[in-house]
Amino acid sequence: MIPKSFYDLRFGVSPGAARKDAHHICGSLDEVKSALDFELEASINVWLLFAYSSGADVALDVYQQGAMAESIDLHPFMTLRIDGYPDITFLGRGKPTGYAAGSDDPASVQMALADGLFEDKYDGAFEVAVDWANVPVPSLVGEIAGIEDYVLLGEGPVDNLDDLADLDEDELEDELIDRGYVEYGDHDFDA
């Protein structure tokens, strides 16, 4: 099995009151963009991004030939727009800014926005824009992962899988899962 290149779009929060550990294993930047759009359509996920105590982790991990080459924090490239409020940008995870421009009481503005997002009061009245033109995403090199492929997430070394060559398709799938590999596509490990 040849180690393949892929993107892992991560969207999650540390275990606590909220739980989310979504991974979107993608072979192209267009797939990454669609996956992030999907995550950010849900008001609760925008609440996790904006108001959850430690903020949601939103990053793009780039794997080149099976090994993690870099991780890109997407917060600095995101802008949250909610009708009636100034644009909200992010200095980093859990660090929204700009939402209370011109307000005498920033804490009450943040609370009102957080409550509205949590209670889904802004349905259709918010959007999250990502400045993809300025995200420094490298192109994938070598063979690129696709449907029916399994990949290993994390910074560990890629296993030598030569001992799996004689397994049938079902046995191979079971063994890869046992070794911590995940199938190409979308996963939420805390769902």
C-alpha positions as CSV (number, residue, x, y, z in Angstrom):
1,M,0.0,0.0,0.0
2,I,1.5,3.3,-1.1
3,P,1.2,6.2,1.3
4,K,-1.0,8.8,-0.3
5,S,-1.4,12.5,0.0
6,F,-4.5,14.1,1.4
7,Y,-6.1,17.0,3.3
8,D,-7.7,16.5,6.7
9,L,-10.1,19.3,7.6
10,R,-10.5,19.2,11.3
11,F,-13.5,20.8,13.1
12,G,-13.8,20.1,16.8
13,V,-13.8,21.0,20.4
14,S,-12.0,19.5,23.4
15,P,-14.1,17.2,25.5
16,G,-16.3,19.1,27.9
17,A,-19.8,20.3,27.8
18,A,-19.7,20.1,24.0
19,R,-18.2,17.3,22.0
20,K,-17.2,17.4,18.3
21,D,-14.3,15.7,16.5
22,A,-15.1,16.0,12.8
23,H,-12.5,15.0,10.2
24,H,-13.1,15.5,6.5
25,I,-10.5,13.5,4.5
26,C,-10.2,15.2,1.1
27,G,-8.2,14.9,-2.0
28,S,-8.7,18.4,-3.3
29,L,-9.1,21.9,-2.0
30,D,-12.6,22.1,-3.6
31,E,-13.6,19.1,-1.4
32,V,-12.1,20.9,1.7
33,K,-14.1,24.1,0.9
34,S,-17.3,22.1,0.5
35,A,-16.7,20.3,3.8
36,L,-16.1,23.5,5.7
37,D,-19.2,25.1,4.1
38,F,-21.2,22.1,5.3
39,E,-19.8,22.4,8.9
40,L,-20.5,26.2,9.0
41,E,-24.1,25.9,7.8
42,A,-25.2,24.8,11.2
43,S,-25.8,27.5,13.8
44,I,-24.5,25.3,16.6
45,N,-21.1,24.9,14.8
46,V,-20.8,28.6,14.4
47,W,-21.6,28.9,18.1
48,L,-18.7,26.5,18.8
49,L,-16.5,28.7,16.7
50,F,-17.6,32.0,18.2
51,A,-18.7,31.4,21.7
52,Y,-17.6,28.1,23.1
53,S,-15.2,28.7,26.0
54,S,-12.1,27.5,24.3
55,G,-13.4,27.9,20.8
56,A,-13.6,25.3,18.1
57,D,-10.5,23.9,16.5
58,V,-10.7,24.6,12.8
59,A,-7.6,23.6,10.9
60,L,-6.4,22.1,7.7
61,D,-3.8,19.3,8.1
62,V,-1.8,18.6,5.0
63,Y,-0.5,15.1,4.6
64,Q,2.2,14.5,1.9
65,Q,2.7,10.8,1.0
66,G,1.1,9.7,4.2
67,A,3.0,11.9,6.6
68,M,1.7,15.2,8.2
69,A,3.6,18.0,6.5
70,E,1.8,21.0,8.1
71,S,-1.2,22.2,10.0
72,I,-2.9,25.4,9.0
73,D,-5.1,27.3,11.6
74,L,-8.0,28.6,9.5
75,H,-9.3,31.1,12.2
76,P,-7.3,34.1,10.8
77,F,-8.9,33.6,7.4
78,M,-12.5,33.5,8.6
79,T,-15.1,36.3,8.9
80,L,-18.4,35.7,10.6
81,R,-21.2,38.0,9.4
82,I,-24.4,38.3,11.3
83,D,-27.1,40.7,10.2
84,G,-27.1,43.9,12.3
85,Y,-23.6,43.4,13.8
86,P,-20.1,44.3,12.7
87,D,-18.0,41.7,11.0
88,I,-16.4,39.2,13.4
89,T,-12.9,38.1,12.7
90,F,-10.7,35.7,14.7
91,L,-7.2,36.3,16.1
92,G,-7.0,32.6,16.8
93,R,-9.0,29.8,18.4
94,G,-11.4,31.2,21.0
95,K,-10.4,34.8,20.1
96,P,-13.2,36.5,18.1
97,T,-12.9,40.2,17.6
98,G,-14.8,43.1,16.1
99,Y,-18.3,42.0,17.2
100,A,-18.7,44.8,19.6
101,A,-17.2,47.7,17.6
102,G,-18.8,50.9,18.9
103,S,-20.5,49.3,21.9
104,D,-20.2,50.4,25.4
105,D,-20.8,46.9,26.7
106,P,-18.9,44.3,24.6
107,A,-19.7,41.5,27.0
108,S,-23.5,41.9,26.6
109,V,-23.0,42.0,22.8
110,Q,-21.1,38.8,22.9
111,M,-23.7,37.2,25.1
112,A,-26.5,38.2,22.8
113,L,-24.7,36.9,19.8
114,A,-23.8,33.6,21.5
115,D,-27.4,33.1,22.8
116,G,-28.8,33.8,19.3
117,L,-26.4,31.3,17.6
118,F,-27.0,28.7,20.3
119,E,-30.8,29.0,20.0
120,D,-30.6,29.2,16.1
121,K,-32.2,32.6,16.0
122,Y,-30.1,33.8,13.1
123,D,-31.3,31.1,10.7
124,G,-30.3,32.4,7.2
125,A,-29.1,35.7,8.7
126,F,-25.4,34.7,9.2
127,E,-22.6,33.5,7.0
128,V,-18.9,32.6,7.5
129,A,-16.6,33.6,4.7
130,V,-13.2,32.1,4.3
131,D,-10.5,34.0,2.5
132,W,-9.2,31.0,0.7
133,A,-7.1,33.1,-1.7
134,N,-4.8,33.9,1.3
135,V,-4.7,30.5,3.0
136,P,-1.2,29.1,2.2
137,V,-2.4,25.6,1.2
138,P,0.3,23.6,-0.6
139,S,-0.6,21.4,-3.5
140,L,-0.7,17.6,-2.8
141,V,2.3,15.7,-4.2
142,G,2.5,12.1,-5.4
143,E,-0.5,9.8,-5.4
144,I,-3.6,11.4,-3.9
145,A,-6.1,9.5,-1.7
146,G,-9.6,9.0,-3.0
147,I,-12.7,7.0,-2.3
148,E,-12.1,3.6,-0.8
149,D,-8.7,4.5,0.4
150,Y,-7.7,4.4,4.1
151,V,-5.4,6.9,5.7
152,L,-3.6,7.3,9.0
153,L,-4.2,10.5,10.9
154,G,-1.7,12.1,13.3
155,E,2.0,12.6,13.4
156,G,3.1,9.0,13.8
157,P,5.2,7.1,11.3
158,V,3.3,5.4,8.4
159,D,3.2,1.7,9.1
160,N,4.8,-0.9,6.8
161,L,1.7,-2.7,5.5
162,D,3.4,-5.2,3.3
163,D,2.2,-8.0,5.7
164,L,-1.4,-7.2,4.6
165,A,-0.8,-8.0,0.9
166,D,-2.4,-11.5,1.1
167,L,-5.7,-10.4,2.9
168,D,-9.0,-10.2,1.0
169,E,-10.9,-6.9,0.9
170,D,-12.9,-7.4,4.1
171,E,-9.9,-8.7,6.1
172,L,-7.8,-5.8,4.8
173,E,-10.5,-3.3,5.8
174,D,-10.8,-4.8,9.3
175,E,-7.0,-4.8,9.8
176,L,-6.6,-1.2,8.7
177,I,-9.3,0.0,11.1
178,D,-7.7,-2.0,13.9
179,R,-4.4,-0.2,13.2
180,G,-6.1,3.2,13.4
181,Y,-6.7,4.0,9.8
182,V,-9.8,5.8,8.7
183,E,-11.6,5.7,5.4
184,Y,-11.6,8.6,2.9
185,G,-14.6,10.9,3.5
186,D,-16.3,12.4,6.5
187,H,-16.1,11.3,10.1
188,D,-17.3,12.7,13.4
189,F,-15.6,10.6,16.1
190,D,-17.7,12.1,18.9
191,A,-21.0,11.9,17.2
